[in-house]
Amino acid sequence: MLVNTTTEARTQQAGPESAPTVHHLRQNLLWPVRLMTTRGPRPSRRGPWQVLRDMGDASPWREEIDEYTGSSDRFHERHYNEFVSFLPYVQRFLYGDGRKGRAANPEGDSPMRVFRRSDVAAVRVKAHAGDAPVTLQVVHVDLYFFFDVDVVMLNVEVGADMLSLPMAQEILYRFGRAYPGGWDANGAALHCMHSVEWLGADGQVLAASDAQQRETFLSHVAEHRAPRTAAHWAWLMRPLALDHSDEAGELRYRQIEYYRMPVMAYLALDDPRRLSRADFVRLALVSGAAEPAVSGSGPLPFGEDLMIDFEQRYCYDRFWVNAGAAPNTRYLCNGRALIVVGQADSDFFCCRDRGVLAQFRHQHFLLFLIAHFQKAALLMYSDRLVEALRRLDIHDVTSVKYFKRAIRACFEGFLRFTHRYWFHEISEQAQVRALSHLCTTHLGLDPLYEEVKERIADMNTYLDADSLRRQANTVVRLTVVTLFGLIGTVTTGFLGMNLLAEADAPLWEKLTWFGIVFVLTTWLTFYTMIKSKRLSDFIDVLSDERATFRTKLGVLARVWRPGGD
């Protein structure tokens, strides 16, 4: 049974008597961050999940043995329905293709690893300074790692019963913020919860938010030119440490997306038909509740012109009818949010094994996870290109070498990502397919993929062209050396047989002549290499029949003239 709010809190949250009641709320926060290269002279070659696993008791995270590789007693019908919802290549990505457990068949592993912490039982939140606190049950806290991609995704699933719709809207709007968006004139944090406290099973506070400490966030940005993660989120991620923080840790992360975490939500109401169009707009765009002074659901949160095609752009209304297994069920999606609203007294809508709630927690969560993982990976590759260019110093040979290696590694990694993780279709089931398309379209994954692909290809083409240019210059120089060396070779070969009759000379005399010839030949070769560019220009002019003899002599004279280039 989920943790309920107190009677006093419920009275303060309800607002107008006409406000609908959310009988059951489920919220999933999905926070993608980039894993950074380990600091130090010898970075670890182990996967990040291996580093986390090897920490043992020093880390609260434990690898989750899922229902597909663990005991068959844990495998239920909802897991089967989840599995068959996806196409075969997506199944191999999510679950692997082995018939046994990981220990017996590591080759069949899924490229996705999940770690879970179980020390957090609930979270107590307060939207505004004067509000009564609301306690939400923490269902899961997971970390998702992906093989060969430096991205990790934090998933926090919370739930509560019997909330007013305005309070549910405020929780959806304010809870998933990595740090405050700003502060008002009174110093109160904007757009985020006024306070957040992670609670243990015994009710003790494990960590609390510091969003009201304005100067702490300002000084961090002023010093590091990077945002500071709020204390309660930083605590939840440990032993992973923020890259720009002073915390020690082998695993470090950096934000690569907007500070507002992607969110999924499930809302079971008495009568979803009571919700106004403004309510659905606020839910779909996760814009929070209407102002307390406004009666009812309030006006549209945005201009009427922007909301003309709201239903076509953000709503999936296949089940928005009064009949069927899940009547009056509506899906809302803007890419960064996927919301499902339905009827609380519908057995199918609230069924946790084969109903809408089960689909929300399994199929819909995974399609949301795949879309945001793909976006995070593409942003990560783009970020790596920018870093490589920022560190490049064309006058430093070592810097150029590292730049080439970084671009080559990025190009190779992007190819592996494309063939392992890039899907256009993940399911043939109508509902899963439609929601996946709605999510990826709003996220703009296809244009983003083409943009990153073009940038990486352009950089790789530049490196190939630069390599060909260097090879061509080397060939030119070797050609010049060979051409001028041919003169000496023919001359000594024709006259050298009897020019110096030293066959019967003492050994020291023959070695002396050998040394003299060796030194002169070596000097001539290196001198020709030094002058190879100017000599190649002379050869070009010499072969030009239109050039006069005087012009050819002038080009030859420039070979030894200072600044002849």
C-alpha positions in Angstrom: 0.0 0.0 0.0 1.4 3.4 -1.0 2.1 6.0 1.6 -0.8 8.5 2.0 -0.8 12.1 2.9 -2.1 13.2 6.3 -5.6 14.5 6.7 -4.3 18.0 7.4 -2.1 17.9 4.3 -5.0 16.6 2.2 -7.2 19.5 3.3 -4.6 22.1 2.3 -3.9 20.4 -1.0 -7.4 20.0 -2.2 -8.0 23.7 -3.0 -11.4 24.2 -4.6 -13.9 21.5 -3.8 -14.4 20.8 -7.5 -10.8 19.7 -8.0 -10.6 16.1 -9.1 -9.0 13.6 -6.8 -6.1 11.4 -8.0 -6.7 8.1 -6.4 -3.3 6.7 -7.4 -0.2 8.5 -8.8 2.9 6.9 -10.2 5.8 9.0 -11.3 9.0 7.9 -13.0 11.9 10.3 -13.3 14.6 9.4 -15.8 17.8 11.4 -15.6 20.4 10.8 -18.3 23.9 11.9 -17.5 27.3 11.5 -19.2 30.0 9.3 -17.6 33.3 11.0 -17.7 36.7 9.5 -18.3 38.4 8.5 -15.1 40.9 11.0 -13.9 44.5 10.0 -13.3 47.5 8.8 -15.3 46.1 5.4 -15.8 42.3 5.4 -16.4 40.5 2.2 -15.7 39.7 -0.1 -18.6 36.8 -1.7 -16.7 33.2 -1.0 -17.5 31.6 1.5 -15.1 29.2 -1.2 -13.8 32.2 -3.4 -13.0 33.8 -0.5 -11.0 30.5 -0.1 -9.2 30.1 -3.8 -8.6 33.7 -4.1 -7.2 33.1 -1.4 -4.6 31.1 -3.9 -2.5 29.9 -2.5 0.8 31.3 0.9 0.0 28.5 1.4 -2.5 24.7 1.2 -1.8 24.1 0.0 -5.3 23.7 -3.7 -6.1 23.3 -5.3 -9.5 19.8 -6.2 -10.2 19.3 -9.8 -11.5 16.2 -9.3 -13.6 13.3 -11.7 -14.0 14.7 -13.1 -17.2 18.0 -14.3 -15.8 17.0 -15.0 -12.2 14.7 -17.5 -10.7 11.7 -18.5 -12.7 9.5 -17.8 -9.7 10.0 -14.1 -10.3 8.9 -14.3 -13.9 5.2 -13.3 -14.3 2.8 -12.7 -17.1 3.4 -9.0 -17.1 7.1 -9.7 -17.9 6.1 -12.0 -20.7 3.7 -9.4 -22.1 6.6 -6.9 -21.9 9.0 -9.2 -23.7 6.7 -10.0 -26.7 5.8 -6.3 -27.2 9.2 -5.6 -28.8 10.8 -6.7 -32.1 13.5 -9.3 -31.9 16.5 -7.0 -32.2 15.1 -4.8 -29.5 14.6 -7.9 -27.3 18.3 -8.8 -27.7 19.2 -5.2 -26.7 16.9 -5.3 -23.6 17.3 -8.9 -22.4 20.2 -10.5 -24.3 19.8 -13.7 -26.1 21.1 -16.4 -23.8 19.1 -19.3 -22.4 20.9 -19.3 -19.1 22.0 -16.9 -16.5 24.8 -14.4 -16.9 27.3 -16.5 -14.9 26.7 -19.5 -17.2 26.4 -17.6 -20.4 28.1 -14.2 -20.4 28.0 -14.0 -24.2 24.2 -13.8 -24.1 24.2 -10.8 -21.8 22.1 -7.8 -22.5 24.2 -4.7 -23.2 22.2 -2.9 -20.5 23.1 -3.4 -16.8 20.8 -2.3 -14.0 21.9 -1.4 -10.4 19.4 -0.8 -7.6 19.6 0.7 -4.1 17.1 -0.3 -1.5 18.0 2.0 1.4 15.5 4.7 0.3 11.9 3.9 1.3 10.1 7.2 0.8 10.6 10.9 -0.1 8.9 13.8 1.8 8.4 16.9 -0.4 7.0 20.3 0.1 6.0 22.3 -3.0 5.9 25.8 -1.3 7.1 27.2 1.9 3.6 27.2 3.5 2.4 23.8 2.3 2.0 20.7 4.4 4.6 18.0 3.5 3.6 15.1 1.2 5.2 11.7 1.6 5.6 9.6 -1.5 6.6 5.9 -1.5 9.9 5.2 -3.4 9.2 2.1 -5.4 12.5 1.8 -7.2 15.8 3.7 -7.5 17.9 2.3 -10.4 20.9 3.1 -12.4 21.0 1.9 -16.1 24.4 1.4 -17.7 24.9 0.6 -21.4 27.8 -1.3 -22.9 30.3 0.8 -24.9 28.3 4.1 -24.4 29.4 6.6 -21.7 25.8 7.3 -20.5 24.1 6.3 -17.3 20.4 6.9 -16.5 19.0 7.3 -13.1 15.4 6.0 -12.7 13.4 7.0 -9.6 9.8 5.6 -9.4 7.6 7.1 -6.7 3.9 6.8 -5.9 1.1 8.1 -3.7 -2.6 7.7 -3.1 -5.5 10.2 -2.7 -3.9 13.5 -3.9 -5.8 16.5 -5.3 -5.1 17.1 -9.0 -3.4 20.5 -8.4 -1.0 18.8 -5.9 -0.3 16.0 -8.4 0.4 18.6 -11.1 2.8 20.4 -8.7 4.7 17.2 -7.9 5.1 16.4 -11.6 6.3 19.9 -12.3 8.6 20.5 -9.4 10.1 17.2 -8.2 12.4 16.3 -11.1 14.7 19.3 -11.0 18.5 18.6 -10.8 19.0 22.1 -9.3 17.0 25.3 -8.9 16.1 27.3 -12.0 16.5 30.6 -10.0 15.3 32.4 -7.0 12.6 35.0 -6.4 13.0 38.4 -4.7 12.6 36.8 -1.3 15.3 34.2 -2.0 12.9 31.2 -2.5 13.9 28.7 -5.1 11.9 28.8 -8.3 10.3 25.9 -10.3 11.5 23.2 -7.9 10.3 21.7 -4.6 10.8 24.0 -1.6 12.2 21.0 0.3 12.9 17.4 -0.5 14.0 14.7 2.0 14.9 11.1 1.3 13.6 8.8 4.1 14.9 5.4 5.2 12.7 2.5 6.2 12.7 3.8 9.8 11.6 7.3 8.8 15.0 8.9 9.4 16.1 11.6 7.0 18.9 10.3 4.8 19.5 13.4 2.7 17.8 16.8 2.2 17.6 19.4 -0.6 19.7 22.6 -0.3 17.8 24.5 -3.1 17.3 27.5 -0.8 21.1 28.0 -0.4 21.4 30.5 -3.2 25.0 31.5 -2.7 26.2 28.0 -2.8 24.9 27.5 -6.3 26.0 30.9 -7.5 29.6 30.4 -6.3 29.8 27.0 -7.9 28.8 28.3 -11.3 31.1 31.3 -10.9 34.1 29.0 -10.1 33.4 26.0 -12.4 31.2 27.4 -15.2 29.0 24.4 -14.6 25.8 23.9 -12.6 25.9 22.3 -9.2 23.6 19.3 -8.6 21.2 19.8 -5.6 22.4 18.0 -2.5 19.6 15.4 -2.4 20.3 14.3 -6.0 24.0 14.3 -5.5 23.6 12.1 -2.5 21.3 9.7 -4.4 23.9 9.3 -7.2 26.9 8.5 -4.9 29.5 7.0 -5.2 29.1 8.6 -8.7 30.4 12.2 -8.3 29.7 15.3 -10.2 32.6 16.0 -12.6 33.1 19.6 -11.4 32.8 18.8 -7.7 35.6 18.3 -5.2 34.3 14.9 -4.3 36.7 12.0 -4.9 35.5 9.1 -7.0 36.4 6.9 -9.8 33.0 7.3 -11.5 32.2 10.8 -12.4 29.2 12.2 -14.4 28.3 15.4 -16.2 24.9 16.8 -17.2 24.3 16.7 -20.9 20.6 17.6 -21.1 18.2 20.2 -19.6 18.2 20.2 -15.8 14.5 19.2 -15.8 14.4 15.4 -15.8 12.2 13.5 -18.3 9.1 12.3 -16.5 6.4 9.6 -16.8 3.2 9.7 -14.8 0.2 7.5 -14.3 -3.0 9.1 -12.8 -6.1 7.2 -11.8 -9.1 9.5 -11.3 -12.8 9.1 -10.5 -13.9 10.5 -13.8 -11.2 11.7 -16.3 -14.0 13.3 -18.4 -14.3 16.0 -15.6 -10.9 17.3 -16.6 -11.0 20.4 -18.8 -8.9 21.0 -21.8 -6.7 23.3 -19.7 -6.1 20.4 -17.3 -5.0 18.2 -20.1 -2.7 20.9 -21.5 -1.1 21.4 -18.1 -0.6 17.6 -17.7 0.7 17.0 -21.2 3.2 19.9 -21.0 3.9 19.4 -17.3 3.4 23.1 -16.5 2.1 22.8 -12.9 -1.2 23.7 -11.4 -3.1 26.9 -12.0 -2.6 29.8 -9.7 -4.5 29.2 -6.3 -6.5 32.4 -6.9 -8.0 31.0 -10.1 -11.1 28.9 -9.5 -11.5 25.6 -11.2 -8.9 24.4 -13.6 -8.0 27.9 -14.8 -7.3 29.2 -18.3 -4.9 27.6 -20.7 -1.3 28.0 -19.5 -0.2 29.2 -23.0 -1.6 31.2 -25.8 -4.7 29.9 -27.6 -2.9 30.0 -30.9 -0.2 27.6 -29.8 -2.8 25.1 -28.5 -5.0 24.9 -31.6 -3.6 21.5 -32.7 -3.0 20.3 -29.1 -5.0 17.1 -29.5 -3.3 16.2 -32.8 0.3 16.9 -31.5 0.2 15.6 -27.9 -2.7 13.2 -27.4 -3.1 9.5 -28.2 -6.8 9.0 -28.0 -7.3 5.4 -29.2 -8.9 4.5 -25.8 -10.5 7.9 -25.1 -14.0 6.3 -25.3 -16.6 5.2 -22.9 -16.4 1.6 -23.8 -13.8 -1.1 -24.0 -11.4 -2.7 -21.5 -9.9 0.6 -20.4 -12.6 3.3 -20.9 -11.7 6.9 -20.8 -8.0 6.4 -21.0 -5.9 9.1 -22.6 -2.1 9.2 -23.3 -0.3 12.5 -23.4 3.2 12.9 -24.7 5.5 15.8 -25.4 8.8 13.8 -25.7 10.1 14.8 -22.3 6.9 13.6 -20.6 4.6 10.6 -21.1 1.4 10.8 -19.1 -1.5 8.4 -18.9 -4.8 9.4 -17.4 -7.6 6.9 -16.7 -10.5 5.8 -14.7 -9.8 4.6 -11.1 -12.8 2.2 -11.0 -11.7 0.4 -14.1 -10.2 -3.0 -13.1 -8.1 -3.2 -16.3 -6.7 0.3 -15.9 -5.5 -0.4 -12.3 -4.5 -4.0 -12.8 -0.8 -4.4 -11.9 -0.3 -7.7 -13.8 -1.9 -7.3 -17.2 -3.7 -3.9 -17.2 -2.7 -0.3 -18.1 -0.6 0.1 -14.9 1.4 -2.9 -15.8 1.9 -1.6 -19.3 2.9 1.8 -18.0 5.6 0.3 -15.7 6.9 -2.1 -18.3 6.4 -1.6 -22.0 5.8 2.2 -21.8 8.7 2.7 -19.5 11.1 0.8 -21.8 10.0 2.7 -24.9 10.6 6.0 -23.0 13.9 4.7 -21.8 15.1 3.7 -25.3 14.2 7.1 -26.8 15.9 9.1 -24.1 19.0 6.8 -24.1 19.3 7.4 -27.8 19.1 11.1 -27.4 21.6 11.1 -24.5 24.1 9.0 -26.5 23.8 11.3 -29.5 24.4 14.4 -27.3 27.3 12.6 -25.7 29.0 12.0 -29.0 28.4 15.7 -30.0 29.9 16.7 -26.6 33.0 14.6 -27.3 33.6 16.3 -30.6 33.4 19.7 -29.0 35.9 18.6 -26.3 38.3 17.3 -28.9 38.2 20.6 -30.8 38.6 22.7 -27.6 41.7 20.8 -26.6 43.3 21.0 -30.0 46.5 23.1 -30.5 47.6 22.9 -34.1 51.1 24.1 -33.1 51.5 21.2 -30.6 52.3 17.8 -32.1 51.1 15.9 -29.1 47.8 17.8 -29.0 47.3 17.1 -32.7 48.0 13.4 -32.1 45.5 13.2 -29.2 42.9 15.1 -31.3 43.2 12.5 -34.1 42.8 9.7 -31.7 39.8 11.3 -30.0 38.0 11.8 -33.4 38.8 8.3 -34.6 37.5 6.8 -31.3 34.4 8.9 -31.6 33.8 7.8 -35.2 34.3 4.1 -34.3 32.0 4.4 -31.2 29.3 6.1 -33.2 29.4 3.3 -35.8 29.0 0.7 -33.0 26.1 2.7 -31.5 24.4 2.9 -34.8 24.5 -0.9 -35.4 23.7 -1.9 -31.8 21.3 0.7 -30.4 19.8 2.8 -33.2 16.2 1.6 -33.9 13.6 3.2 -36.1 10.9 0.7 -35.1 10.8 -1.0 -31.8 7.4 -2.8 -31.9 4.6 -3.8 -34.2 1.9 -3.5 -31.5 -0.2 -0.5 -32.5 -0.1 1.2 -29.1 3.6 0.8 -28.3 4.5 1.8 -31.8 2.3 4.9 -31.8 3.6 6.1 -28.4 7.2 5.4 -29.5 6.7 7.5 -32.6 5.1 10.3 -30.7 8.0 10.3 -28.2 10.8 10.2 -30.8 9.1 12.8 -33.0 8.9 15.3 -30.2 12.4 14.6 -29.1 13.6 15.2 -32.7 15.8 12.1 -32.7 16.1 11.6 -36.5 17.3 15.2 -37.2 19.6 15.0 -34.2 21.1 11.7 -35.4 21.6 13.1 -38.9 23.3 16.2 -37.5 25.7 14.2 -35.3 26.4 11.7 -38.0 27.2 14.5 -40.5 29.5 16.3 -38.0 31.4 13.1 -37.2 31.7 12.2 -40.9 33.0 15.7 -41.7 35.6 15.4 -39.0 36.6 12.0 -40.1 36.8 13.1 -43.8 39.0 16.0 -42.8 41.4 13.6 -41.0 41.5 11.3 -44.0 42.2 14.2 -46.3 44.9 15.5 -44.0 46.5 12.0 -44.0 46.4 11.9 -47.8 48.0 15.3 -48.0 50.8 14.3 -45.7 51.4 11.1 -47.6 51.4 13.1 -50.9 54.0 15.5 -49.4 56.1 12.6 -48.3 55.9 11.0 -51.7 57.0 14.3 -53.4 60.0 14.6 -51.1 61.1 11.0 -51.6 60.7 11.5 -55.4 62.9 14.6 -55.3 65.5 12.8 -53.2 65.4 9.8 -55.6 65.7 11.9 -58.7 68.7 13.9 -57.5 70.3 10.8 -55.9 69.9 9.1 -59.3 72.5 11.5 -60.7 75.1 10.5 -58.2 74.2 6.8 -58.4 74.7 6.7 -62.2 77.9 8.8 -62.0 79.6 6.7 -59.4 78.3 3.5 -61.0 79.7 4.5 -64.4 83.1 5.9 -63.3 83.6 4.5 -59.9 84.8 1.1 -61.0 88.3 2.2 -61.9 88.3 5.8 -60.7 90.0 4.9 -57.5 92.0 1.6 -57.5 91.9 0.9 -53.8 91.3 -2.8 -54.0 94.9 -3.5 -52.8 95.1 -0.6 -50.4 95.5 -1.1 -46.7 92.3 -1.7 -44.7 92.5 1.6 -42.9 92.7 3.5 -46.2 89.7 1.7 -47.6 87.7 2.5 -44.4 88.8 6.1 -44.7 87.4 6.4 -48.2 84.3 4.6 -47.2 83.7 7.0 -44.4 84.2 10.0 -46.6 81.8 8.8 -49.2 79.3 7.8 -46.5 79.4 11.2 -44.8 79.1 13.0 -48.2 76.2 10.8 -49.3 74.4 11.2 -46.0 74.8 14.9 -46.0 73.7 15.2 -49.6 70.6 13.1 -48.9 69.5 15.2 -45.9 70.3 18.4 -47.7 68.2 17.3 -50.6 65.4 16.5 -48.1 65.6 19.9 -46.6 65.4 21.6 -50.0 62.9 19.0 -51.4 60.0 21.5 -51.5 61.9 24.1 -53.4 63.5 21.4 -55.6 60.1 20.0 -56.4 59.0 23.5 -57.5 62.1 23.6 -59.8 61.3 20.2 -61.2 57.7 21.4 -62.0 59.0 24.5 -63.8 61.7 22.5 -65.5 59.1 20.2 -67.0 57.0 23.2 -68.2 57.7 23.8 -71.9 56.1 27.2 -71.7 58.6 28.5 -69.1 61.7 30.3 -70.5 65.2 29.3 -69.7 65.6 32.5 -67.6 62.6 31.6 -65.5 63.9 28.1 -64.9 67.2 29.5 -63.8 65.4 31.9 -61.5 63.5 29.1 -59.8 66.7 27.1 -59.4 68.4 30.1 -57.8 65.5 30.4 -55.3 66.5 27.0 -54.0 69.4 28.5 -52.1 68.0 32.0 -51.6 66.9 32.8 -48.0 63.1 33.1 -47.9 62.9 31.6 -51.4 59.4 30.2 -50.6 
